[in-house]
Amino acid sequence: MSHREGKSNCYGYARVSTTEQHQDGAGLPAQITQLTSEAQRRGWELQIVTEDGGLSGGSLANRAALIELLDNLDKVGGTLMVAKLDRLTRSVADFAQILERSRKRGWQLVILDSQVDTTTAAGEMVATMLATVAQWERRIISDRTKAGMAERRRQGVRLGRPTLLPAKVLADIDRLRQTGLTLAAVANQLNAEQVPTAQGGAKWYPATVAKVLNRQVLAA
C-alpha cells in the first residue's frame, strides 16, 4: 500500500501557547476533539495526537514533539491532521517547507480550517496556492533583508555577534542540513560526535542548530 493510500495511518497534532491554555476553543482538549471527530467521519484510525503545550507557533525549532512527529511521518508515511493552520505554524515559510517535505517523503497533510487536504485534488490545489504565496512572501522578505543589511554594511555597521564555533563545525552543520536532515537529526549527529556547543556545552538541541544556521545567514 502506498503512502497516499495509507490514510488509516492518521496522526494528529495539537499546540497551544501559554496565553492560549485556557481560551475557549483554543485549548488542547478542543483541538483533540476536532481531530478525533474528523478522523471518525472519514473512517480513518487516529493513531496518536502529539501535543506541544505552552509553545509558540512562530518557529518549528523549539517544538520537539512536532519535530519527532515529522521525522516519524518521513519514515512510515500516513497523514498529518491539524485543526488549524496556526496550530501547525504561524510562519508561511515553515508551512511551505512542511508541504514540500510531505510531497518529497510521500505523506499527506490535512488542515481542517483552511481546506488544505493533500489526499484530494482540490485540497492539494489549495495547499499549492498557499505555498506559492508563502514562497513569494519569503522572497520579498529576503530581498528586503539583504538590501537592508547591505546598506548597513556600507555604513560600516557590524552585523551580528561573532560565533565561537570553529569554521569546520560551522561547515559540518551547514553540510548536514543541506543533505536534508532535520534540525533534530543534525543535533543528534553533533551529540554523537561529542562536538561542544559555542558555549562549551555538551548537548545540542534543534533550537541550538537553528540559531547557528540563522547566524550564518546573517553573516553571509
N, C-alpha and C positions, 0 to 999 in steps of 0.2 A: 504493500500500500504506500503510495507517495505521500509526502508531507501535505500536499494540498488536499488529498483525500482523507487524511487523518484528522478530521475535525473533532473527533471524540476526545483527542488529546488537547483539551482546553485548559489553559492556565490563566487564572485571574490575577490582577494586580491592583492594589488599593494603596492610597497615600493620603496623609493629612499633614499639614504643618502644625506647629504648636498653637497658633492662633485659631486654627480651624477645628481643633479637637472636639469642641462642644457645639459647633454650629449645626443647626438642623439641616439634614440633607447632605452635609459635607463630611460627616464622621465616617469612620471605618465600617461600623455596622450597616449604615445605609448603603455604602458602596458595595459591600459584600452581598447584601440582599438583592441589589440590582443585577449583579453579575450572576448570582445563583439563579434568579428568575429567568434571565435571558438564556442562560445555558439550558435550562429545563425546557423553555419554549422551543428552542432549536433542536432539542433531542440530543444535546451534547453532554458528555460527562465532564463536569468541572473537577479537574484533578486536585487542584490546590489553589488557594488565594494567598499570594505573597503580599505582605504588608510592610510599608515603610512609615512608621508613625513619627510625627513631630519633625519632619524633614522638608526642606524647601524643594520646590519643583524647578528652581532656576538652573540646576546643574545635575547631571547624572553622576558626577564623580563621587559624591558622598553617600549615595544610596546603594549600600551593599546588597540589600535584598533584591533590588531590580537588576543590578549587575549580574548577580548569580542566576537570576531567572532567565535573563537574555542569553547567558552562556549555556544554560540547560536547553533552551529552545534551539540554539545553534546545533546542539548535539543530537537531540531526539526529535526535533520538529514539533508540529502541532499548531495551536492557535493561542495568541496572547489577547485576552479580552480586558478592556479597561472601561470604567463607567464614563469618564470624561477625559478629554484630551489633556486638560491641565493637570490631571492626576498622574499622567504619564510624564509630561514635561511642559513647562511654560516657555521653553526655547524652541522656536521654529527650526533652528539649525539642528538641534538634537532630534527633533521629530523626523526631519529629512534623513538624518543619519540612521535612525532606528528603522525607518521604512526601507531604505536601501539595504540595510543589513538583513531584514526579513526576506527580501527578494533574493539576495545572494545565497542565503542559507536555506531557503525553501520553507520557511514557516509563515503563518498568516497573522494578520493584525486586525482586530475589531475594536473600534472605539464607539461606544453607544451614542454619545451626544453629538457626534459630528458626521455620522453616516460613512465613516471610514470602515470598510469591510472588504479586505482583500480576498475573501473567499467568494466574492461575487464580482461580476464585470463592472456594475455600476459603482459599487463601493471602492473598487480599485481605481476607477477613474477619479473619484473624489480624492482619494489618497494621493494620486499623482498630481492633481491640481494643487493641493495643499503643499506638497513637496516642491513643486515648481515655484510657487510664491516664496517658500522658505529659502530656496536657493537664490532667488533674486534678491531677497532682503539681506541674506548673508553676504552676497557680493557687494551690495551697496554699502553695507556697514563696513566691510573690509576695506573697500576703496577709500571711504571717508577716514577710517582709522589710519591707514597707511599715509594718506595725504597729510593728516594732522601730525603724525609722528615725523614725517619728512620735514615739515615746516619747523617743528620744534628742534630737530637736529640741526637744521640750517641756522637756527638762532643760538646754537651752542648748548641747548638743554640736554643733559644726560638723562636717558630714559632707563627706568628700571634699576633694581638693586643687583649688583654683580653676584652671580651664583658661586657657591663654594665647591661645587661639584667639579671633578676633573673632566677635561674635554672628552676623554674616552667614555666615561659614564653617560655624559650627555648624548654622545653619538650612539651609544648602545640603546638608550631609551628611545631615541628617535627611530632607530632601525627596527626595534621590536614593534613599535607602534605602527610603522609603515607596513609591516608584514600582515597587519590585520588583527593583531592581538588586542584584547580588551585592556582597559586600564588595570583591572584586577589581575589579568594574566601577566601583564608587564611587571606589576608589583610582586607577584609570586615568583617570577623569574629572578628579579633582583634579590629577593629574600633568600631564594635557593642558593644563589651565588654569594650570599653574605656581603652584599655591597652596602656600605654605610650610607646613610642619607646625608644631605648637605650639612646638617647639624650634628653629624656623628652618631645618629640613632641607628638601631639595629633592625628596625621594622619599617618597611614601605607599605603604604596604603594607596588605593586608587586615587584618592584626593591628592596625595603627595606627588604621584606621577603626573596628574593633570596640571598641577602648579608648575612643575618643571617644564612641561611642554608649552604651556601658555607663556612662560617667561622667555623661552627660546623664540617664540613667535614675535614677542615684543622687541626682542633684541635684534631680530633679523633686519 
